[in-house]
Amino acid sequence: MAQCVRCGRTISGFTFGKKICGWCKQHEAAQRGEVSEYQPVMATPWKRSEAMPMLVTQAILGVCVAVFVGMALSGASVMQPTSRELLTWGGNYGPYTLTGQWWRLITSCFVHIGIFHIAMNMWCLWMLGGLAERLYGRFTFACVYLLCGISGSLASVWWHSTPTVSAGASGAIFGIAGAVIASLKLGEVSSRGMAQSTMQSLLAFVGYNVVFGMISGFADNACHVGGLLAGLALGALIAKAAPEAKLLPRLGVMLVVGAVLAGCGYQLWKLRAYSYYMMRAGDAIREGRVDAAVPLLEQVLKARPGAAAEIHYDLGHAYWVKKDYAAAERELRKALESAPKDEDILYELGGAQLEERKLAEARESFGKLLAMNPRSGEAHLGLGVASFLEGNCGAAMREYALAEQLEPKLGYVYSRQGRCLMQGKQYDAAIAAFHKEIEMSGNDAETQGFLAEALRAKGMTAEAEAAEKEALRLKNAD
């Protein structure tokens, strides 16, 4: 921070030219008999004892530094942390922020992307924060900082339609600059000379950083602009609606801006939440985290009730993977209500009913599938499994043969044939069927387990033990 050469008061580091504070300029003008236009929005700094120590600025800076040190001690790179490390420490990321982790709008304002990033931001915070905190007081300054940070985070999520991890205090710092610019322009905070000098410095700061961000391509200008706009609005409202440092008027300003940001956040949620919930749910299912996928898909229904068929189908599939077949059937029936001619839904519904041993209902589902598509190998496969579970291997083998004829590369046909052949003690044919299934569909624990049973029944103990070990390995790998 710079100091006034007349009185020694701390003034903005962005003050160019001769370092004389506005209060000394005003005093000198009064001594010369010139008219002073001083009309304070708030008490002069030396009459507000709480304004001189930059406690809030220091606290914010301390939290940012503490988070950065914590990241470094946890193993994150001090030069360029990864996206995963930034997310772990609270970085802003649309698919997380808009799917329930709203706190990232704030925490991201205290996380930084490397030592140069935090050094630049903390220098700017120290210069601008000290000026704004003395101008507004602690409570107002803290609220301005947080609201501008939230606004910048929302703007970043909105602008980056391709999800991008963002972090840093710059959105809030731009907001502070915007608030002071608006207050100097619209309010009555100082003499005209002080306002003009400080205004020029702030405008130069904002303009330089926006242009630099556009040229470099590294800065998140959406976040900067979002923070700046919120700061301009706050500064204008404070100057016009709450010039006195009184709690209720200032609180009213903060609530109005907070409500506008909440409305923007809700509209952004409506715009993006559906695709982000689906993205995260799909990732969770692929990674085997079905328990995490289910609540995400349930939230999708709230975000877009009109997409019920797709969402209920995905929920049914998630419950299927979880082996909760009753819940899977329930969701698939709901999906079928919205899309009664969807073959995939009918097939999975019949499969869930087979797992529940609801054989008559399963036959009905596969029958409807055949009625819609007489060349559906999947429908014949499902009917074959129903016959097998009823103990009719002859009927099952006929259905499997039809499925193989219609769709030669359909999975699990040969494995199902092998199980029927084992019941008829045709172990050589069963072993051949299991090997063909592995060749066609790839290795899996279930087929290896059936192969081990057939080999052991055939008396091939060593081969059976090898198949059992492979089945166990594949099961543990899953």
C-alpha distance (Angstrom), angle and dihedral (degrees) to the residues before:
residue distance angle dihedral
M1 . . .
A2 3.83 . .
Q3 3.80 124.3 .
C4 3.77 131.1 -137.3
V5 3.80 110.9 -106.9
R6 3.84 89.8 -144.1
C7 3.80 105.4 47.6
G8 3.80 104.8 5.3
R9 3.79 94.9 -120.7
T10 3.80 116.3 152.2
I11 3.79 112.7 -106.0
S12 3.79 135.3 -179.6
G13 3.79 115.6 -64.3
F14 3.78 86.8 -139.3
T15 3.81 91.3 67.2
F16 3.78 109.7 116.1
G17 3.78 128.3 -158.1
K18 3.79 123.2 15.5
K19 3.84 110.8 10.0
I20 3.83 100.0 -126.2
C21 3.79 118.0 138.0
G22 3.76 121.7 -127.7
W23 3.78 92.7 -113.7
C24 3.80 92.6 58.8
K25 3.80 90.5 47.1
Q26 3.78 89.2 52.8
H27 3.82 92.2 47.8
E28 3.80 91.6 50.7
A29 3.81 90.4 48.4
A30 3.82 90.4 52.1
Q31 3.82 90.6 50.3
R32 3.79 89.2 52.9
G33 3.80 89.2 52.8
E34 3.77 93.8 -113.3
V35 3.80 119.8 149.0
S36 3.79 112.0 -99.7
E37 3.79 119.2 -145.9
Y38 3.76 92.2 -164.4
Q39 3.82 108.4 144.1
P40 3.80 109.3 160.3
V41 3.78 122.0 -138.8
M42 3.77 84.8 -162.4
A43 3.75 137.3 3.5
T44 3.79 116.6 -64.3
P45 3.79 112.2 -91.6
W46 3.79 95.4 -109.8
K47 3.82 89.5 56.5
R48 3.82 92.6 53.3
S49 3.76 105.9 69.9
E50 3.81 93.7 -173.5
A51 3.78 93.4 56.9
M52 3.78 100.0 63.7
P53 3.84 99.6 68.4
M54 3.80 108.1 66.8
L55 3.78 92.3 -138.5
V56 3.82 97.8 151.8
T57 3.80 92.7 43.9
Q58 3.79 90.0 49.6
A59 3.79 91.6 46.9
I60 3.81 93.1 51.2
L61 3.79 91.0 47.1
G62 3.80 90.3 48.4
V63 3.81 92.8 51.8
C64 3.82 91.9 48.9
V65 3.80 91.8 49.9
A66 3.82 92.0 45.0
V67 3.81 91.1 52.3
F68 3.80 91.1 48.4
V69 3.81 91.8 49.7
G70 3.80 90.0 47.1
M71 3.80 90.2 52.6
A72 3.80 91.1 49.8
L73 3.81 92.7 48.5
S74 3.81 90.3 49.7
G75 3.80 89.9 58.0
A76 3.81 101.5 -95.8
S77 3.79 116.9 143.9
V78 3.81 113.5 -98.1
M79 3.80 89.9 -150.5
Q80 3.81 103.9 43.2
P81 3.82 118.0 -1.3
T82 3.80 115.9 -157.1
S83 3.79 122.3 -109.9
R84 3.81 89.6 -109.2
E85 3.82 91.1 54.6
L86 3.79 91.7 48.1
L87 3.81 90.6 50.1
T88 3.80 91.3 49.1
W89 3.79 90.0 56.6
G90 3.81 96.1 45.0
G91 3.82 107.6 -81.5
N92 3.79 118.7 167.8
Y93 3.83 114.6 -103.4
G94 3.80 123.0 163.1
P95 3.83 98.5 -138.6
Y96 3.82 89.2 53.7
T97 3.80 100.5 33.0
L98 3.82 94.5 50.8
T99 3.80 94.9 43.3
G100 3.78 98.1 64.3
Q101 3.80 105.1 -63.3
W102 3.81 95.2 102.8
W103 3.79 91.1 149.3
R104 3.83 87.3 78.3
L105 3.82 88.1 75.8
I106 3.81 86.8 70.7
T107 3.81 104.6 27.6
S108 3.80 91.7 54.2
C109 3.83 87.9 64.8
F110 3.82 88.7 67.8
V111 3.82 98.5 44.6
H112 3.81 121.8 85.8
I113 3.79 136.0 -162.6
G114 3.78 102.3 -129.3
I115 3.78 138.3 -34.3
F116 3.82 96.6 -72.5
H117 3.80 90.6 51.8
I118 3.79 94.1 52.7
A119 3.81 93.2 41.6
M120 3.81 92.8 55.8
N121 3.79 94.2 43.0
M122 3.81 94.4 47.5
W123 3.81 91.4 49.7
C124 3.81 90.3 52.3
L125 3.81 91.0 44.7
W126 3.79 91.7 52.0
M127 3.78 92.6 51.2
L128 3.81 99.5 41.0
G129 3.78 97.0 30.9
G130 3.78 93.2 56.6
L131 3.80 91.8 50.7
A132 3.81 94.3 46.5
E133 3.79 95.6 43.2
R134 3.80 91.8 53.9
L135 3.80 89.7 45.5
Y136 3.81 98.2 48.8
G137 3.79 106.6 20.4
R138 3.79 127.9 -118.9
F139 3.80 102.2 -70.7
T140 3.80 95.8 45.9
F141 3.79 92.9 43.6
A142 3.81 92.8 50.4
C143 3.81 90.9 50.2
V144 3.81 92.3 47.3
Y145 3.80 91.0 50.8
L146 3.80 94.7 50.1
L147 3.81 96.3 42.6
C148 3.80 92.2 48.3
G149 3.80 90.1 47.6
I150 3.81 90.5 52.5
S151 3.80 91.2 47.3
G152 3.80 91.0 51.6
S153 3.80 91.7 49.0
L154 3.81 91.9 50.1
A155 3.80 91.2 48.8
S156 3.81 90.2 50.9
V157 3.82 92.6 52.4
W158 3.81 91.0 46.2
W159 3.80 95.4 48.1
H160 3.80 97.5 46.1
S161 3.80 102.2 67.2
T162 3.81 85.8 171.8
P163 3.82 100.6 64.8
T164 3.81 112.5 -105.0
V165 3.80 130.4 178.7
S166 3.81 111.3 -123.0
A167 3.78 132.6 -179.5
G168 3.78 141.6 161.3
A169 3.79 144.0 89.6
S170 3.80 94.8 -100.3
G171 3.82 95.3 100.1
A172 3.81 90.4 55.9
I173 3.82 91.6 43.1
F174 3.80 91.1 52.8
G175 3.80 86.7 49.6
I176 3.79 90.9 54.9
A177 3.80 89.5 51.4
G178 3.80 90.6 49.2
A179 3.80 92.8 49.0
V180 3.80 93.0 51.5
I181 3.83 91.5 45.6
A182 3.82 91.2 52.9
S183 3.79 93.5 45.1
L184 3.80 92.4 49.7
K185 3.79 91.9 47.4
L186 3.79 99.4 43.1
G187 3.76 104.3 21.4
E188 3.77 135.4 66.5
V189 3.75 101.7 -118.1
S190 3.78 104.1 132.7
S191 3.74 148.0 -14.1
R192 3.77 117.5 -54.0
G193 3.80 91.1 -108.9
M194 3.76 93.9 56.0
A195 3.79 92.5 45.4
Q196 3.79 93.1 50.1
S197 3.79 94.8 48.3
T198 3.79 94.6 46.5
M199 3.80 91.9 43.0
Q200 3.79 91.7 55.1
S201 3.78 91.3 50.3
L202 3.79 93.4 49.3
L203 3.79 94.2 45.7
A204 3.81 89.4 50.4
F205 3.81 90.0 50.7
V206 3.79 93.8 49.8
G207 3.79 95.0 43.1
Y208 3.79 94.9 47.3
N209 3.80 93.9 49.4
V210 3.81 94.7 46.4
V211 3.80 91.8 49.9
F212 3.80 92.0 44.4
G213 3.81 90.3 50.4
M214 3.79 91.6 51.3
I215 3.81 93.0 48.6
S216 3.80 98.3 42.1
G217 3.80 96.0 44.5
F218 3.80 90.2 -149.8
A219 3.80 100.6 92.1
D220 3.80 122.0 83.3
N221 3.80 97.8 -124.4
A222 3.80 91.3 175.3
C223 3.79 88.3 63.5
H224 3.81 90.8 46.2
V225 3.80 93.4 51.1
G226 3.81 92.5 44.4
G227 3.80 91.2 53.2
L228 3.80 92.3 43.6
L229 3.82 93.7 52.9
A230 3.80 92.3 49.3
G231 3.81 89.8 48.0
L232 3.80 92.4 50.8
A233 3.81 90.3 50.5
L234 3.81 92.9 47.7
G235 3.79 93.7 46.4
A236 3.79 92.0 49.6
L237 3.80 93.8 47.4
I238 3.78 92.4 47.7
A239 3.79 91.9 49.6
K240 3.80 94.7 47.5
A241 3.80 106.0 28.2
A242 3.81 105.0 26.1
P243 3.82 109.5 24.6
E244 3.79 93.2 147.3
A245 3.78 118.6 74.6
K246 3.81 93.2 -115.0
L247 3.78 122.3 140.2
L248 3.81 102.7 -131.6
P249 3.83 99.3 49.0
R250 3.79 91.2 44.4
L251 3.80 91.2 46.2
G252 3.80 89.1 50.7
V253 3.81 90.6 55.0
M254 3.79 91.1 50.3
L255 3.81 92.0 48.6
V256 3.81 92.4 50.1
V257 3.81 92.8 51.4
G258 3.80 90.7 41.3
A259 3.80 90.4 53.1
V260 3.82 91.1 50.7
L261 3.81 90.4 50.7
A262 3.81 90.7 47.6
G263 3.81 89.4 52.6
C264 3.80 91.0 49.5
G265 3.79 89.6 48.6
Y266 3.80 91.1 51.6
Q267 3.80 92.4 50.4
L268 3.79 90.0 48.0
W269 3.81 89.2 50.2
K270 3.80 90.6 52.4
L271 3.80 90.1 49.0
R272 3.80 99.8 47.3
A273 3.81 110.8 12.9
Y274 3.82 95.4 86.6
S275 3.80 95.2 57.4
Y276 3.81 92.4 40.7
Y277 3.81 93.8 50.3
M278 3.81 89.6 48.8
M279 3.81 90.8 47.6
R280 3.80 93.4 51.3
A281 3.80 93.5 42.8
G282 3.81 91.4 50.7
D283 3.80 91.0 49.4
A284 3.80 90.8 49.0
I285 3.82 93.0 50.9
R286 3.81 92.3 47.9
E287 3.79 90.0 50.1
G288 3.81 91.6 49.2
R289 3.83 94.2 -112.0
V290 3.79 94.1 129.7
D291 3.80 94.0 155.4
A292 3.81 88.1 60.6
A293 3.81 92.7 46.6
V294 3.80 97.1 54.7
P295 3.85 98.3 64.3
L296 3.81 89.9 43.8
L297 3.79 91.7 54.9
E298 3.78 90.5 46.0
Q299 3.80 88.2 55.7
V300 3.81 89.4 51.6
L301 3.80 88.9 63.7
K302 3.80 89.2 58.2
A303 3.79 91.9 47.8
R304 3.81 95.5 48.3
P305 3.81 116.2 10.0
G306 3.81 90.2 174.0
A307 3.80 91.1 70.2
A308 3.80 91.9 62.4
A309 3.82 97.2 132.3
E310 3.80 95.3 54.9
I311 3.79 93.8 41.3
H312 3.81 95.7 47.2
Y313 3.81 89.1 47.4
D314 3.81 91.4 52.9
L315 3.80 89.9 45.7
G316 3.79 90.0 50.7
H317 3.80 90.6 50.2
A318 3.80 90.7 48.9
Y319 3.81 91.2 52.1
W320 3.82 88.6 46.4
V321 3.81 90.9 56.7
K322 3.79 87.6 47.2
K323 3.84 88.3 52.7
D324 3.79 91.0 -123.1
Y325 3.80 92.3 134.6
A326 3.80 96.7 170.1
A327 3.81 90.5 56.9
A328 3.81 89.7 43.6
E329 3.82 90.7 53.9
R330 3.80 91.1 48.2
E331 3.80 93.4 52.8
L332 3.81 93.8 42.6
R333 3.80 91.0 52.6
K334 3.81 88.5 53.5
A335 3.79 89.6 49.3
L336 3.80 90.2 50.2
E337 3.80 91.1 53.8
S338 3.82 88.9 61.6
A339 3.82 95.8 38.3
P340 3.84 108.2 25.8
K341 3.83 93.8 169.4
D342 3.79 97.9 50.6
E343 3.82 107.8 122.7
D344 3.83 95.2 -162.4
I345 3.81 91.7 55.5
L346 3.81 92.4 49.1
Y347 3.81 92.3 48.8
E348 3.82 94.2 49.8
L349 3.82 90.5 44.1
G350 3.80 90.3 54.1
G351 3.81 89.6 47.3
A352 3.81 92.1 52.8
Q353 3.81 90.0 49.3
L354 3.81 90.3 51.5
E355 3.80 90.0 53.2
E356 3.80 88.7 51.5
R357 3.81 89.6 48.0
K358 3.81 90.9 -119.6
L359 3.79 89.6 143.7
A360 3.81 98.9 166.5
E361 3.81 91.6 50.7
A362 3.80 90.5 45.9
R363 3.83 90.5 52.6
E364 3.80 88.9 51.1
S365 3.83 91.9 52.3
F366 3.82 93.5 47.6
G367 3.81 89.7 44.6
K368 3.80 90.4 56.0
L369 3.80 88.7 48.8
L370 3.82 90.9 53.0
A371 3.78 90.9 47.4
M372 3.80 89.8 56.2
N373 3.81 94.5 40.5
P374 3.82 116.0 18.3
R375 3.82 89.7 -173.8
S376 3.80 94.7 58.2
G377 3.78 108.3 130.7
E378 3.80 88.7 -173.9
A379 3.83 90.9 60.9
H380 3.84 91.3 52.7
L381 3.82 89.9 46.6
G382 3.81 90.3 53.2
L383 3.82 92.1 47.4
G384 3.80 88.6 49.3
V385 3.79 91.8 54.1
A386 3.82 89.8 49.1
S387 3.83 89.9 53.1
F388 3.82 90.7 47.6
L389 3.80 91.7 52.1
E390 3.81 88.5 49.5
G391 3.81 88.2 55.4
N392 3.80 95.9 -110.0
C393 3.80 103.8 125.8
G394 3.81 93.4 166.8
A395 3.81 92.2 60.2
A396 3.79 89.7 41.7
M397 3.84 92.5 54.6
R398 3.81 90.7 50.3
E399 3.78 91.2 53.3
Y400 3.83 91.4 46.0
A401 3.81 90.0 51.4
L402 3.82 90.3 52.8
A403 3.79 90.7 48.3
E404 3.82 90.5 50.6
Q405 3.78 91.5 48.1
L406 3.81 94.0 50.0
E407 3.82 97.1 40.2
P408 3.84 111.5 17.1
K409 3.83 92.4 -177.8
L410 3.81 96.1 48.6
G411 3.78 110.8 132.2
Y412 3.82 124.3 -116.1
V413 3.82 95.1 16.8
Y414 3.82 94.0 110.7
S415 3.79 92.5 40.2
R416 3.82 89.6 54.5
Q417 3.79 90.8 47.3
G418 3.79 88.9 51.9
R419 3.79 91.8 55.4
C420 3.79 91.2 52.6
L421 3.80 90.8 47.9
M422 3.80 90.2 51.5
Q423 3.79 90.3 55.5
G424 3.81 88.0 54.7
K425 3.86 88.2 48.0
Q426 3.80 90.7 -118.1
Y427 3.78 91.0 141.9
D428 3.79 99.0 164.3
A429 3.80 91.5 53.4
A430 3.80 90.3 44.0
I431 3.83 92.3 51.7
A432 3.81 89.6 48.9
A433 3.83 90.4 50.3
F434 3.82 92.4 50.8
H435 3.80 91.8 48.9
K436 3.80 89.7 49.9
E437 3.80 90.4 50.6
I438 3.82 90.1 53.0
E439 3.79 89.9 48.0
M440 3.81 93.0 49.0
S441 3.81 103.0 37.4
G442 3.80 104.1 21.0
N443 3.76 132.3 -110.2
D444 3.81 118.4 -46.7
A445 3.80 135.9 166.2
E446 3.82 96.4 -116.5
T447 3.82 96.0 53.6
Q448 3.82 91.5 44.5
G449 3.80 88.9 51.8
F450 3.83 92.4 53.0
L451 3.80 89.8 45.1
A452 3.80 89.8 53.5
E453 3.84 90.1 52.6
A454 3.81 91.8 50.8
L455 3.81 92.5 47.0
R456 3.80 92.3 49.4
A457 3.80 91.3 47.8
K458 3.81 87.5 51.8
G459 3.80 89.8 52.6
M460 3.79 95.1 -111.5
T461 3.82 94.7 134.1
A462 3.80 99.6 166.7
E463 3.79 92.7 48.9
A464 3.83 89.9 45.7
E465 3.81 91.7 53.3
A466 3.80 90.5 49.4
A467 3.82 90.5 51.3
E468 3.82 90.7 48.0
K469 3.80 91.0 52.1
E470 3.80 90.4 49.2
A471 3.81 90.9 49.2
L472 3.81 90.4 50.8
R473 3.81 91.4 48.3
L474 3.78 92.4 51.1
K475 3.79 92.1 46.1
N476 3.82 91.7 52.1
A477 3.80 90.6 46.2
D478 3.79 89.5 57.9
